[in-house]
Amino acid sequence: SSTLSNTVALLKSAEEGKGELTLFPVPLHRGELLNLHFYSSATEPVRMTIVDLYGKVLLQEEAAKTGEKLFLNFDSQGWSAGSYFLILDQGNHRYSKRFIVL
């Protein structure tokens, strides 16, 4: 399957300050990099949190946002197969997306 079909985008909004979050590949095979692309006109720093279905925090990271685009990746090597949530907070906006590790 193509990368495009594995790309999940959510929360597209024309409202000022809101952004677009894309995660890929989905589903993710353990050991692959989870790629995060975030587009937003807001300039506040972002905080990313990855949690499992029980709410256990696996990763929490903050990043300065210097432009409209933010590209990050996360190594899934130590993650068990299952469902996870990536939560991204920026200012008063919260974006979340569920993804699966195989």
N, C-alpha and C positions, 0 to 999 in steps of 0.2 A: 504494500500500500504506500501511497505517496506521503511525503511529509505534510503536505497540505491537508490531507484527510485525517492525519493524526494530530493536527493542531487544533487546540481548543481556545477560543477567544470568548471573553465575557465582558459584560458591563461596558459596552460601547455607549458613550453618551456625548451629546453635544453640549451638556452643561459645563460651564467653565470650571476647571479644576479637576474634573473627573477624567479618568483615563481608561485605557484598554490594557488588559492583562492577558498574555498568551503563555501557555505552558506546552512544551512538547519534548520528546514524543509522549503520547498518551495512547495506550498504556506504556509504562516504562518497564524495561527489563532491569532487574537488579544488577548493579554495576555500571549501568549507563548514566550519563549526565542528564539531569533534569534541567532543561533550559527555560529561563524566565525572560520574557520581553515585556516591558512595561512602558507605555507611552502616556504622558500626561503633561499638560501645560503648567501644572503646579510645580513649585520649586522646593517644597518642604522635603526633608529627608524621608526615606521610606524604611519601614521595619517589616521584615519577612519572618514568618514563623511557620514551621512545618510541624503538624501534630498528627498523631494516629487517631483512630476512631475512639479511643479511650481518653483522649485529651492530653496524652503524654507528649511533651515538647521534645522533638528530636533535634531541632535546629532553630536557632533564632539569630538573626543577623540584621544589622542596620547598615544602610548605605546612603551616602550623600547623593543627591540628584542634581547634576550640574546642567542638564539640558532636558529636552523633551523625552529622550529615550534612555532607558536603563536596561542593560543586558547582563544577566547573571546566570551562573549554572551551579548546580549542587550535585555532589557525588552521592549516588544511592547505594554504594557498596555495602554499607553496614545496615541497610534497612531490610526488614523481613518482607516477604510477599504480603500484600494486603492493600487496604484503602487508606489514604492519607488526605489531609487538607493543607493547602498552602494559603496562608492568610497574609495579606499585604495591607499595611496601614500607612496612610499618608495624610497628615493633617486630620481633617474631620471625615475622611473617606476611608472605607474598608472594602477590600476586595477579597473574595475567597473562592477557591476552586478545589474540588475533589479530584484526586488522581489515583491511579492504581499502579502498584509495583507487582510485576509477575516474577 
